[in-house]
Amino acid sequence: MDLGGSINSIDKAKGLGEIRSFLKDIIVGKEMDVRFFSLGATNSVFSIAAVQITDSAYGAHSEDLLYRPGFERFKKLEDPD
């Protein structure tokens, strides 16, 4: 699909490799906090499943106040691969 010249895109496998290289050892020596959220109503086809990975308790708590818990939504997602 041609997305136009203004969008920087690469092959999925190459992109995942690049993202994984950025994340390698990023949280070594820190406590990792993972939060699952639903952006929108939890049972809506329009909601977006989101995950937050952080070492900030303050950031995690702030997200808890802003967004709906979404772990149950994540369990219902299908693997795209």
N, CA, C and O atoms as a Maestro MAE file, in Angstrom:
{
 s_m_m2io_version
 :::
 2.0.0
}

f_m_ct {
 s_m_title
 :::
 protein
 m_atom[324] {
  # First column is atom index #
  i_m_mmod_type
  r_m_x_coord
  r_m_y_coord
  r_m_z_coord
  i_m_residue_number
  s_m_chain_name
  s_m_pdb_residue_name
  s_m_pdb_atom_name
  i_m_atomic_number
  :::
  1 25 0.851 -1.165 0.000 1 A "MET " " N  " 7
  2 3 0.000 0.000 0.000 1 A "MET " " CA " 6
  3 2 0.900 1.232 0.000 1 A "MET " " C  " 6
  4 15 1.856 1.296 0.773 1 A "MET " " O  " 8
  5 25 0.611 2.198 -0.844 2 A "ASP " " N  " 7
  6 3 1.358 3.455 -0.871 2 A "ASP " " CA " 6
  7 2 0.714 4.424 0.113 2 A "ASP " " C  " 6
  8 15 -0.433 4.835 -0.057 2 A "ASP " " O  " 8
  9 25 1.470 4.778 1.137 3 A "LEU " " N  " 7
  10 3 0.961 5.678 2.169 3 A "LEU " " CA " 6
  11 2 1.333 7.138 1.917 3 A "LEU " " C  " 6
  12 15 1.007 8.012 2.720 3 A "LEU " " O  " 8
  13 25 2.003 7.394 0.822 4 A "GLY " " N  " 7
  14 3 2.397 8.762 0.511 4 A "GLY " " CA " 6
  15 2 3.816 9.038 0.969 4 A "GLY " " C  " 6
  16 15 4.399 8.262 1.726 4 A "GLY " " O  " 8
  17 25 4.361 10.136 0.508 5 A "GLY " " N  " 7
  18 3 5.746 10.480 0.802 5 A "GLY " " CA " 6
  19 2 5.979 11.075 2.175 5 A "GLY " " C  " 6
  20 15 7.120 11.134 2.634 5 A "GLY " " O  " 8
  21 25 4.930 11.514 2.839 6 A "SER " " N  " 7
  22 3 5.123 12.184 4.126 6 A "SER " " CA " 6
  23 2 5.156 11.227 5.314 6 A "SER " " C  " 6
  24 15 5.419 11.652 6.438 6 A "SER " " O  " 8
  25 25 4.890 9.937 5.079 7 A "ILE " " N  " 7
  26 3 4.890 8.962 6.158 7 A "ILE " " CA " 6
  27 2 6.145 8.104 6.052 7 A "ILE " " C  " 6
  28 15 6.401 7.484 5.020 7 A "ILE " " O  " 8
  29 25 6.914 8.077 7.120 8 A "ASN " " N  " 7
  30 3 8.127 7.276 7.165 8 A "ASN " " CA " 6
  31 2 7.751 5.866 7.594 8 A "ASN " " C  " 6
  32 15 7.365 5.664 8.745 8 A "ASN " " O  " 8
  33 25 7.851 4.900 6.716 9 A "SER " " N  " 7
  34 3 7.475 3.522 7.062 9 A "SER " " CA " 6
  35 2 8.564 2.559 6.606 9 A "SER " " C  " 6
  36 15 9.299 2.825 5.655 9 A "SER " " O  " 8
  37 25 8.648 1.420 7.318 10 A "ILE " " N  " 7
  38 3 9.580 0.361 6.959 10 A "ILE " " CA " 6
  39 2 8.874 -0.973 7.115 10 A "ILE " " C  " 6
  40 15 7.762 -1.040 7.640 10 A "ILE " " O  " 8
  41 25 9.518 -2.022 6.659 11 A "ASP " " N  " 7
  42 3 8.992 -3.376 6.777 11 A "ASP " " CA " 6
  43 2 8.737 -3.707 8.245 11 A "ASP " " C  " 6
  44 15 9.504 -3.293 9.115 11 A "ASP " " O  " 8
  45 25 7.672 -4.448 8.527 12 A "LYS " " N  " 7
  46 3 7.281 -4.767 9.907 12 A "LYS " " CA " 6
  47 2 8.406 -5.464 10.671 12 A "LYS " " C  " 6
  48 15 8.723 -5.069 11.794 12 A "LYS " " O  " 8
  49 25 9.007 -6.483 10.085 13 A "ALA " " N  " 7
  50 3 10.064 -7.231 10.777 13 A "ALA " " CA " 6
  51 2 11.252 -6.321 11.096 13 A "ALA " " C  " 6
  52 15 11.812 -6.393 12.190 13 A "ALA " " O  " 8
  53 25 11.632 -5.479 10.157 14 A "LYS " " N  " 7
  54 3 12.740 -4.555 10.383 14 A "LYS " " CA " 6
  55 2 12.369 -3.536 11.463 14 A "LYS " " C  " 6
  56 15 13.198 -3.202 12.310 14 A "LYS " " O  " 8
  57 25 11.140 -3.049 11.438 15 A "GLY " " N  " 7
  58 3 10.681 -2.084 12.432 15 A "GLY " " CA " 6
  59 2 10.655 -2.673 13.827 15 A "GLY " " C  " 6
  60 15 11.075 -2.023 14.784 15 A "GLY " " O  " 8
  61 25 10.157 -3.918 13.955 16 A "LEU " " N  " 7
  62 3 10.143 -4.581 15.263 16 A "LEU " " CA " 6
  63 2 11.560 -4.798 15.777 16 A "LEU " " C  " 6
  64 15 11.818 -4.654 16.972 16 A "LEU " " O  " 8
  65 25 12.464 -5.137 14.894 17 A "GLY " " N  " 7
  66 3 13.868 -5.303 15.292 17 A "GLY " " CA " 6
  67 2 14.460 -4.000 15.795 17 A "GLY " " C  " 6
  68 15 15.201 -3.989 16.778 17 A "GLY " " O  " 8
  69 25 14.139 -2.903 15.127 18 A "GLU " " N  " 7
  70 3 14.633 -1.593 15.557 18 A "GLU " " CA " 6
  71 2 14.063 -1.216 16.928 18 A "GLU " " C  " 6
  72 15 14.790 -0.732 17.795 18 A "GLU " " O  " 8
  73 25 12.761 -1.441 17.117 19 A "ILE " " N  " 7
  74 3 12.128 -1.125 18.402 19 A "ILE " " CA " 6
  75 2 12.735 -1.986 19.512 19 A "ILE " " C  " 6
  76 15 13.023 -1.488 20.601 19 A "ILE " " O  " 8
  77 25 12.925 -3.261 19.238 20 A "ARG " " N  " 7
  78 3 13.503 -4.154 20.254 20 A "ARG " " CA " 6
  79 2 14.929 -3.735 20.612 20 A "ARG " " C  " 6
  80 15 15.346 -3.877 21.762 20 A "ARG " " O  " 8
  81 25 15.674 -3.220 19.638 21 A "SER " " N  " 7
  82 3 17.038 -2.762 19.940 21 A "SER " " CA " 6
  83 2 17.010 -1.541 20.862 21 A "SER " " C  " 6
  84 15 17.897 -1.387 21.702 21 A "SER " " O  " 8
  85 25 16.018 -0.682 20.719 22 A "PHE " " N  " 7
  86 3 15.883 0.472 21.611 22 A "PHE " " CA " 6
  87 2 15.521 0.033 23.031 22 A "PHE " " C  " 6
  88 15 15.960 0.642 24.007 22 A "PHE " " O  " 8
  89 25 14.723 -1.022 23.138 23 A "LEU " " N  " 7
  90 3 14.213 -1.468 24.432 23 A "LEU " " CA " 6
  91 2 15.163 -2.407 25.185 23 A "LEU " " C  " 6
  92 15 14.990 -2.640 26.382 23 A "LEU " " O  " 8
  93 25 16.168 -2.947 24.478 24 A "LYS " " N  " 7
  94 3 17.068 -3.906 25.116 24 A "LYS " " CA " 6
  95 2 17.767 -3.259 26.311 24 A "LYS " " C  " 6
  96 15 18.408 -2.216 26.181 24 A "LYS " " O  " 8
  97 25 17.636 -3.885 27.459 25 A "ASP " " N  " 7
  98 3 18.274 -3.463 28.711 25 A "ASP " " CA " 6
  99 2 17.870 -2.071 29.180 25 A "ASP " " C  " 6
  100 15 18.575 -1.471 29.991 25 A "ASP " " O  " 8
  101 25 16.755 -1.547 28.690 26 A "ILE " " N  " 7
  102 3 16.345 -0.181 29.040 26 A "ILE " " CA " 6
  103 2 15.939 -0.053 30.507 26 A "ILE " " C  " 6
  104 15 16.019 1.038 31.073 26 A "ILE " " O  " 8
  105 25 15.513 -1.126 31.119 27 A "ILE " " N  " 7
  106 3 15.003 -1.035 32.491 27 A "ILE " " CA " 6
  107 2 15.898 -1.803 33.479 27 A "ILE " " C  " 6
  108 15 15.495 -2.049 34.616 27 A "ILE " " O  " 8
  109 25 17.103 -2.178 33.047 28 A "VAL " " N  " 7
  110 3 18.033 -2.898 33.914 28 A "VAL " " CA " 6
  111 2 18.333 -2.051 35.152 28 A "VAL " " C  " 6
  112 15 18.668 -0.871 35.049 28 A "VAL " " O  " 8
  113 25 18.205 -2.673 36.309 29 A "GLY " " N  " 7
  114 3 18.487 -1.986 37.563 29 A "GLY " " CA " 6
  115 2 17.324 -1.154 38.078 29 A "GLY " " C  " 6
  116 15 17.457 -0.472 39.094 29 A "GLY " " O  " 8
  117 25 16.194 -1.198 37.399 30 A "LYS " " N  " 7
  118 3 15.014 -0.436 37.809 30 A "LYS " " CA " 6
  119 2 13.849 -1.396 38.022 30 A "LYS " " C  " 6
  120 15 13.885 -2.538 37.564 30 A "LYS " " O  " 8
  121 25 12.841 -0.939 38.705 31 A "GLU " " N  " 7
  122 3 11.623 -1.724 38.882 31 A "GLU " " CA " 6
  123 2 10.659 -1.373 37.756 31 A "GLU " " C  " 6
  124 15 10.310 -0.207 37.572 31 A "GLU " " O  " 8
  125 25 10.230 -2.384 37.001 32 A "MET " " N  " 7
  126 3 9.344 -2.153 35.865 32 A "MET " " CA " 6
  127 2 7.894 -2.318 36.302 32 A "MET " " C  " 6
  128 15 7.544 -3.263 37.008 32 A "MET " " O  " 8
  129 25 7.072 -1.391 35.872 33 A "ASP " " N  " 7
  130 3 5.637 -1.427 36.157 33 A "ASP " " CA " 6
  131 2 4.913 -1.479 34.813 33 A "ASP " " C  " 6
  132 15 5.124 -0.623 33.954 33 A "ASP " " O  " 8
  133 25 4.067 -2.478 34.636 34 A "VAL " " N  " 7
  134 3 3.322 -2.640 33.389 34 A "VAL " " CA " 6
  135 2 1.842 -2.458 33.690 34 A "VAL " " C  " 6
  136 15 1.305 -3.090 34.600 34 A "VAL " " O  " 8
  137 25 1.180 -1.590 32.921 35 A "ARG " " N  " 7
  138 3 -0.244 -1.313 33.099 35 A "ARG " " CA " 6
  139 2 -0.956 -1.541 31.758 35 A "ARG " " C  " 6
  140 15 -0.428 -1.198 30.700 35 A "ARG " " O  " 8
  141 25 -2.146 -2.118 31.819 36 A "PHE " " N  " 7
  142 3 -2.969 -2.346 30.630 36 A "PHE " " CA " 6
  143 2 -4.188 -1.441 30.714 36 A "PHE " " C  " 6
  144 15 -4.846 -1.371 31.752 36 A "PHE " " O  " 8
  145 25 -4.485 -0.751 29.623 37 A "PHE " " N  " 7
  146 3 -5.584 0.198 29.600 37 A "PHE " " CA " 6
  147 2 -6.473 -0.007 28.387 37 A "PHE " " C  " 6
  148 15 -6.073 -0.608 27.389 37 A "PHE " " O  " 8
  149 25 -7.681 0.504 28.498 38 A "SER " " N  " 7
  150 3 -8.597 0.564 27.367 38 A "SER " " CA " 6
  151 2 -8.914 2.040 27.128 38 A "SER " " C  " 6
  152 15 -9.492 2.711 27.983 38 A "SER " " O  " 8
  153 25 -8.532 2.523 25.969 39 A "LEU " " N  " 7
  154 3 -8.827 3.903 25.612 39 A "LEU " " CA " 6
  155 2 -10.195 3.903 24.954 39 A "LEU " " C  " 6
  156 15 -10.326 3.586 23.772 39 A "LEU " " O  " 8
  157 25 -11.194 4.254 25.712 40 A "GLY " " N  " 7
  158 3 -12.589 4.175 25.281 40 A "GLY " " CA " 6
  159 2 -13.303 3.110 26.095 40 A "GLY " " C  " 6
  160 15 -12.707 2.482 26.970 40 A "GLY " " O  " 8
  161 25 -14.555 2.915 25.810 41 A "ALA " " N  " 7
  162 3 -15.356 1.915 26.536 41 A "ALA " " CA " 6
  163 2 -14.724 0.536 26.386 41 A "ALA " " C  " 6
  164 15 -14.263 0.183 25.301 41 A "ALA " " O  " 8
  165 25 -14.697 -0.229 27.440 42 A "THR " " N  " 7
  166 3 -13.977 -1.506 27.417 42 A "THR " " CA " 6
  167 2 -14.582 -2.544 26.473 42 A "THR " " C  " 6
  168 15 -13.862 -3.428 26.009 42 A "THR " " O  " 8
  169 25 -15.858 -2.467 26.180 43 A "ASN " " N  " 7
  170 3 -16.492 -3.457 25.308 43 A "ASN " " CA " 6
  171 2 -16.867 -2.903 23.939 43 A "ASN " " C  " 6
  172 15 -17.684 -3.494 23.233 43 A "ASN " " O  " 8
  173 25 -16.287 -1.791 23.566 44 A "SER " " N  " 7
  174 3 -16.604 -1.161 22.286 44 A "SER " " CA " 6
  175 2 -15.620 -1.595 21.205 44 A "SER " " C  " 6
  176 15 -14.438 -1.803 21.477 44 A "SER " " O  " 8
  177 25 -16.120 -1.731 19.975 45 A "VAL " " N  " 7
  178 3 -15.231 -2.040 18.852 45 A "VAL " " CA " 6
  179 2 -14.338 -0.848 18.524 45 A "VAL " " C  " 6
  180 15 -13.357 -0.995 17.795 45 A "VAL " " O  " 8
  181 25 -14.664 0.322 19.050 46 A "PHE " " N  " 7
  182 3 -13.900 1.530 18.779 46 A "PHE " " CA " 6
  183 2 -12.808 1.793 19.821 46 A "PHE " " C  " 6
  184 15 -11.982 2.688 19.640 46 A "PHE " " O  " 8
  185 25 -12.800 1.025 20.901 47 A "SER " " N  " 7
  186 3 -11.792 1.252 21.933 47 A "SER " " CA " 6
  187 2 -10.423 0.782 21.446 47 A "SER " " C  " 6
  188 15 -10.318 -0.061 20.555 47 A "SER " " O  " 8
  189 25 -9.393 1.340 22.041 48 A "ILE " " N  " 7
  190 3 -8.018 1.019 21.682 48 A "ILE " " CA " 6
  191 2 -7.345 0.397 22.892 48 A "ILE " " C  " 6
  192 15 -7.343 0.979 23.977 48 A "ILE " " O  " 8
  193 25 -6.778 -0.775 22.710 49 A "ALA " " N  " 7
  194 3 -6.028 -1.421 23.781 49 A "ALA " " CA " 6
  195 2 -4.666 -0.752 23.871 49 A "ALA " " C  " 6
  196 15 -3.997 -0.561 22.855 49 A "ALA " " O  " 8
  197 25 -4.250 -0.393 25.086 50 A "ALA " " N  " 7
  198 3 -2.976 0.291 25.274 50 A "ALA " " CA " 6
  199 2 -2.236 -0.334 26.443 50 A "ALA " " C  " 6
  200 15 -2.848 -0.824 27.392 50 A "ALA " " O  " 8
  201 25 -0.914 -0.312 26.364 51 A "VAL " " N  " 7
  202 3 -0.083 -0.810 27.451 51 A "VAL " " CA " 6
  203 2 0.938 0.267 27.798 51 A "VAL " " C  " 6
  204 15 1.456 0.957 26.920 51 A "VAL " " O  " 8
  205 25 1.215 0.397 29.075 52 A "GLN " " N  " 7
  206 3 2.226 1.337 29.542 52 A "GLN " " CA " 6
  207 2 3.293 0.543 30.284 52 A "GLN " " C  " 6
  208 15 2.987 -0.241 31.182 52 A "GLN " " O  " 8
  209 25 4.546 0.753 29.899 53 A "ILE " " N  " 7
  210 3 5.683 0.159 30.589 53 A "ILE " " CA " 6
  211 2 6.504 1.325 31.107 53 A "ILE " " C  " 6
  212 15 6.948 2.172 30.332 53 A "ILE " " O  " 8
  213 25 6.707 1.371 32.416 54 A "THR " " N  " 7
  214 3 7.380 2.518 33.013 54 A "THR " " CA " 6
  215 2 8.165 2.101 34.238 54 A "THR " " C  " 6
  216 15 7.973 1.011 34.778 54 A "THR " " O  " 8
  217 25 9.051 2.982 34.669 55 A "ASP " " N  " 7
  218 3 9.730 2.799 35.948 55 A "ASP " " CA " 6
  219 2 9.284 3.885 36.926 55 A "ASP " " C  " 6
  220 15 9.882 4.062 37.987 55 A "ASP " " O  " 8
  221 25 8.232 4.606 36.558 56 A "SER " " N  " 7
  222 3 7.734 5.714 37.368 56 A "SER " " CA " 6
  223 2 6.404 5.343 38.031 56 A "SER " " C  " 6
  224 15 5.388 5.175 37.357 56 A "SER " " O  " 8
  225 25 6.426 5.221 39.358 57 A "ALA " " N  " 7
  226 3 5.186 4.944 40.081 57 A "ALA " " CA " 6
  227 2 4.206 6.098 39.911 57 A "ALA " " C  " 6
  228 15 2.998 5.884 39.809 57 A "ALA " " O  " 8
  229 25 4.726 7.314 39.881 58 A "TYR " " N  " 7
  230 3 3.872 8.490 39.691 58 A "TYR " " CA " 6
  231 2 3.180 8.434 38.329 58 A "TYR " " C  " 6
  232 15 1.979 8.686 38.229 58 A "TYR " " O  " 8
  233 25 3.937 8.103 37.283 59 A "GLY " " N  " 7
  234 3 3.360 8.007 35.943 59 A "GLY " " CA " 6
  235 2 2.315 6.920 35.854 59 A "GLY " " C  " 6
  236 15 1.261 7.116 35.247 59 A "GLY " " O  " 8
  237 25 2.595 5.769 36.454 60 A "ALA " " N  " 7
  238 3 1.642 4.653 36.438 60 A "ALA " " CA " 6
  239 2 0.359 5.034 37.164 60 A "ALA " " C  " 6
  240 15 -0.738 4.751 36.684 60 A "ALA " " O  " 8
  241 25 0.498 5.675 38.318 61 A "HIS " " N  " 7
  242 3 -0.684 6.088 39.083 61 A "HIS " " CA " 6
  243 2 -1.507 7.116 38.302 61 A "HIS " " C  " 6
  244 15 -2.736 7.051 38.295 61 A "HIS " " O  " 8
  245 25 -0.842 8.046 37.658 62 A "SER " " N  " 7
  246 3 -1.543 9.069 36.871 62 A "SER " " CA " 6
  247 2 -2.356 8.435 35.745 62 A "SER " " C  " 6
  248 15 -3.487 8.846 35.481 62 A "SER " " O  " 8
  249 25 -1.780 7.438 35.084 63 A "GLU " " N  " 7
  250 3 -2.489 6.753 34.005 63 A "GLU " " CA " 6
  251 2 -3.684 5.979 34.561 63 A "GLU " " C  " 6
  252 15 -4.728 5.898 33.915 63 A "GLU " " O  " 8
  253 25 -3.530 5.411 35.760 64 A "ASP " " N  " 7
  254 3 -4.654 4.714 36.398 64 A "ASP " " CA " 6
  255 2 -5.845 5.650 36.582 64 A "ASP " " C  " 6
  256 15 -6.995 5.229 36.450 64 A "ASP " " O  " 8
  257 25 -5.573 6.908 36.883 65 A "LEU " " N  " 7
  258 3 -6.643 7.886 37.079 65 A "LEU " " CA " 6
  259 2 -7.288 8.318 35.766 65 A "LEU " " C  " 6
  260 15 -8.475 8.639 35.727 65 A "LEU " " O  " 8
  261 25 -6.500 8.324 34.692 66 A "LEU " " N  " 7
  262 3 -6.976 8.845 33.405 66 A "LEU " " CA " 6
  263 2 -7.712 7.815 32.542 66 A "LEU " " C  " 6
  264 15 -8.648 8.170 31.826 66 A "LEU " " O  " 8
  265 25 -7.301 6.550 32.604 67 A "TYR " " N  " 7
  266 3 -7.816 5.554 31.665 67 A "TYR " " CA " 6
  267 2 -8.481 4.381 32.377 67 A "TYR " " C  " 6
  268 15 -8.247 4.136 33.560 67 A "TYR " " O  " 8
  269 25 -9.309 3.667 31.633 68 A "ARG " " N  " 7
  270 3 -9.996 2.489 32.168 68 A "ARG " " CA " 6
  271 2 -9.032 1.309 32.213 68 A "ARG " " C  " 6
  272 15 -8.176 1.175 31.339 68 A "ARG " " O  " 8
  273 25 -9.163 0.454 33.224 69 A "PRO " " N  " 7
  274 3 -8.349 -0.771 33.253 69 A "PRO " " CA " 6
  275 2 -8.657 -1.607 32.011 69 A "PRO " " C  " 6
  276 15 -9.814 -1.706 31.602 69 A "PRO " " O  " 8
  277 25 -7.624 -2.212 31.407 70 A "GLY " " N  " 7
  278 3 -7.856 -2.902 30.148 70 A "GLY " " CA " 6
  279 2 -7.267 -4.291 30.034 70 A "GLY " " C  " 6
  280 15 -7.158 -4.811 28.924 70 A "GLY " " O  " 8
  281 25 -6.882 -4.915 31.139 71 A "PHE " " N  " 7
  282 3 -6.278 -6.241 31.036 71 A "PHE " " CA " 6
  283 2 -7.230 -7.254 30.412 71 A "PHE " " C  " 6
  284 15 -6.813 -8.081 29.600 71 A "PHE " " O  " 8
  285 25 -8.494 -7.194 30.784 72 A "GLU " " N  " 7
  286 3 -9.475 -8.139 30.216 72 A "GLU " " CA " 6
  287 2 -9.593 -7.940 28.710 72 A "GLU " " C  " 6
  288 15 -9.780 -8.911 27.977 72 A "GLU " " O  " 8
  289 25 -9.489 -6.709 28.238 73 A "ARG " " N  " 7
  290 3 -9.522 -6.416 26.794 73 A "ARG " " CA " 6
  291 2 -8.317 -7.044 26.094 73 A "ARG " " C  " 6
  292 15 -8.448 -7.582 24.994 73 A "ARG " " O  " 8
  293 25 -7.142 -6.978 26.730 74 A "PHE " " N  " 7
  294 3 -5.943 -7.571 26.150 74 A "PHE " " CA " 6
  295 2 -6.072 -9.076 26.033 74 A "PHE " " C  " 6
  296 15 -5.603 -9.658 25.055 74 A "PHE " " O  " 8
  297 25 -6.692 -9.714 26.997 75 A "LYS " " N  " 7
  298 3 -6.848 -11.166 26.948 75 A "LYS " " CA " 6
  299 2 -7.730 -11.593 25.776 75 A "LYS " " C  " 6
  300 15 -7.631 -12.731 25.317 75 A "LYS " " O  " 8
  301 25 -8.589 -10.699 25.284 76 A "LYS " " N  " 7
  302 3 -9.496 -11.022 24.178 76 A "LYS " " CA " 6
  303 2 -8.874 -10.744 22.804 76 A "LYS " " C  " 6
  304 15 -9.428 -11.160 21.786 76 A "LYS " " O  " 8
  305 25 -7.740 -10.050 22.760 77 A "LEU " " N  " 7
  306 3 -7.105 -9.729 21.481 77 A "LEU " " CA " 6
  307 2 -6.555 -10.977 20.825 77 A "LEU " " C  " 6
  308 15 -6.098 -11.900 21.499 77 A "LEU " " O  " 8
  309 25 -6.605 -10.997 19.503 78 A "GLU " " N  " 7
  310 3 -6.042 -12.098 18.750 78 A "GLU " " CA " 6
  311 2 -4.626 -11.753 18.329 78 A "GLU " " C  " 6
  312 15 -4.317 -10.588 18.079 78 A "GLU " " O  " 8
  313 25 -3.765 -12.756 18.247 79 A "ASP " " N  " 7
  314 3 -2.393 -12.556 17.803 79 A "ASP " " CA " 6
  315 2 -2.408 -12.242 16.307 79 A "ASP " " C  " 6
  316 15 -2.935 -13.035 15.527 79 A "ASP " " O  " 8
  317 25 -1.837 -11.089 15.877 80 A "PRO " " N  " 7
  318 3 -1.887 -10.728 14.462 80 A "PRO " " CA " 6
  319 2 -0.963 -11.555 13.583 80 A "PRO " " C  " 6
  320 15 -1.093 -11.516 12.359 80 A "PRO " " O  " 8
  321 25 -0.027 -12.309 14.174 81 A "ASP " " N  " 7
  322 3 0.935 -13.070 13.373 81 A "ASP " " CA " 6
  323 2 0.535 -14.489 13.186 81 A "ASP " " C  " 6
  324 15 1.248 -15.251 12.533 81 A "ASP " " O  " 8
  :::
 }
 m_bond[323] {
  # First column is bond index #
  i_m_from
  i_m_to
  i_m_order
  :::
  1 1 2 1
  2 2 3 1
  3 3 4 2
  4 3 5 1
  5 5 6 1
  6 6 7 1
  7 7 8 2
  8 7 9 1
  9 9 10 1
  10 10 11 1
  11 11 12 2
  12 11 13 1
  13 13 14 1
  14 14 15 1
  15 15 16 2
  16 15 17 1
  17 17 18 1
  18 18 19 1
  19 19 20 2
  20 19 21 1
  21 21 22 1
  22 22 23 1
  23 23 24 2
  24 23 25 1
  25 25 26 1
  26 26 27 1
  27 27 28 2
  28 27 29 1
  29 29 30 1
  30 30 31 1
  31 31 32 2
  32 31 33 1
  33 33 34 1
  34 34 35 1
  35 35 36 2
  36 35 37 1
  37 37 38 1
  38 38 39 1
  39 39 40 2
  40 39 41 1
  41 41 42 1
  42 42 43 1
  43 43 44 2
  44 43 45 1
  45 45 46 1
  46 46 47 1
  47 47 48 2
  48 47 49 1
  49 49 50 1
  50 50 51 1
  51 51 52 2
  52 51 53 1
  53 53 54 1
  54 54 55 1
  55 55 56 2
  56 55 57 1
  57 57 58 1
  58 58 59 1
  59 59 60 2
  60 59 61 1
  61 61 62 1
  62 62 63 1
  63 63 64 2
  64 63 65 1
  65 65 66 1
  66 66 67 1
  67 67 68 2
  68 67 69 1
  69 69 70 1
  70 70 71 1
  71 71 72 2
  72 71 73 1
  73 73 74 1
  74 74 75 1
  75 75 76 2
  76 75 77 1
  77 77 78 1
  78 78 79 1
  79 79 80 2
  80 79 81 1
  81 81 82 1
  82 82 83 1
  83 83 84 2
  84 83 85 1
  85 85 86 1
  86 86 87 1
  87 87 88 2
  88 87 89 1
  89 89 90 1
  90 90 91 1
  91 91 92 2
  92 91 93 1
  93 93 94 1
  94 94 95 1
  95 95 96 2
  96 95 97 1
  97 97 98 1
  98 98 99 1
  99 99 100 2
  100 99 101 1
  101 101 102 1
  102 102 103 1
  103 103 104 2
  104 103 105 1
  105 105 106 1
  106 106 107 1
  107 107 108 2
  108 107 109 1
  109 109 110 1
  110 110 111 1
  111 111 112 2
  112 111 113 1
  113 113 114 1
  114 114 115 1
  115 115 116 2
  116 115 117 1
  117 117 118 1
  118 118 119 1
  119 119 120 2
  120 119 121 1
  121 121 122 1
  122 122 123 1
  123 123 124 2
  124 123 125 1
  125 125 126 1
  126 126 127 1
  127 127 128 2
  128 127 129 1
  129 129 130 1
  130 130 131 1
  131 131 132 2
  132 131 133 1
  133 133 134 1
  134 134 135 1
  135 135 136 2
  136 135 137 1
  137 137 138 1
  138 138 139 1
  139 139 140 2
  140 139 141 1
  141 141 142 1
  142 142 143 1
  143 143 144 2
  144 143 145 1
  145 145 146 1
  146 146 147 1
  147 147 148 2
  148 147 149 1
  149 149 150 1
  150 150 151 1
  151 151 152 2
  152 151 153 1
  153 153 154 1
  154 154 155 1
  155 155 156 2
  156 155 157 1
  157 157 158 1
  158 158 159 1
  159 159 160 2
  160 159 161 1
  161 161 162 1
  162 162 163 1
  163 163 164 2
  164 163 165 1
  165 165 166 1
  166 166 167 1
  167 167 168 2
  168 167 169 1
  169 169 170 1
  170 170 171 1
  171 171 172 2
  172 171 173 1
  173 173 174 1
  174 174 175 1
  175 175 176 2
  176 175 177 1
  177 177 178 1
  178 178 179 1
  179 179 180 2
  180 179 181 1
  181 181 182 1
  182 182 183 1
  183 183 184 2
  184 183 185 1
  185 185 186 1
  186 186 187 1
  187 187 188 2
  188 187 189 1
  189 189 190 1
  190 190 191 1
  191 191 192 2
  192 191 193 1
  193 193 194 1
  194 194 195 1
  195 195 196 2
  196 195 197 1
  197 197 198 1
  198 198 199 1
  199 199 200 2
  200 199 201 1
  201 201 202 1
  202 202 203 1
  203 203 204 2
  204 203 205 1
  205 205 206 1
  206 206 207 1
  207 207 208 2
  208 207 209 1
  209 209 210 1
  210 210 211 1
  211 211 212 2
  212 211 213 1
  213 213 214 1
  214 214 215 1
  215 215 216 2
  216 215 217 1
  217 217 218 1
  218 218 219 1
  219 219 220 2
  220 219 221 1
  221 221 222 1
  222 222 223 1
  223 223 224 2
  224 223 225 1
  225 225 226 1
  226 226 227 1
  227 227 228 2
  228 227 229 1
  229 229 230 1
  230 230 231 1
  231 231 232 2
  232 231 233 1
  233 233 234 1
  234 234 235 1
  235 235 236 2
  236 235 237 1
  237 237 238 1
  238 238 239 1
  239 239 240 2
  240 239 241 1
  241 241 242 1
  242 242 243 1
  243 243 244 2
  244 243 245 1
  245 245 246 1
  246 246 247 1
  247 247 248 2
  248 247 249 1
  249 249 250 1
  250 250 251 1
  251 251 252 2
  252 251 253 1
  253 253 254 1
  254 254 255 1
  255 255 256 2
  256 255 257 1
  257 257 258 1
  258 258 259 1
  259 259 260 2
  260 259 261 1
  261 261 262 1
  262 262 263 1
  263 263 264 2
  264 263 265 1
  265 265 266 1
  266 266 267 1
  267 267 268 2
  268 267 269 1
  269 269 270 1
  270 270 271 1
  271 271 272 2
  272 271 273 1
  273 273 274 1
  274 274 275 1
  275 275 276 2
  276 275 277 1
  277 277 278 1
  278 278 279 1
  279 279 280 2
  280 279 281 1
  281 281 282 1
  282 282 283 1
  283 283 284 2
  284 283 285 1
  285 285 286 1
  286 286 287 1
  287 287 288 2
  288 287 289 1
  289 289 290 1
  290 290 291 1
  291 291 292 2
  292 291 293 1
  293 293 294 1
  294 294 295 1
  295 295 296 2
  296 295 297 1
  297 297 298 1
  298 298 299 1
  299 299 300 2
  300 299 301 1
  301 301 302 1
  302 302 303 1
  303 303 304 2
  304 303 305 1
  305 305 306 1
  306 306 307 1
  307 307 308 2
  308 307 309 1
  309 309 310 1
  310 310 311 1
  311 311 312 2
  312 311 313 1
  313 313 314 1
  314 314 315 1
  315 315 316 2
  316 315 317 1
  317 317 318 1
  318 318 319 1
  319 319 320 2
  320 319 321 1
  321 321 322 1
  322 322 323 1
  323 323 324 2
  :::
 }
}
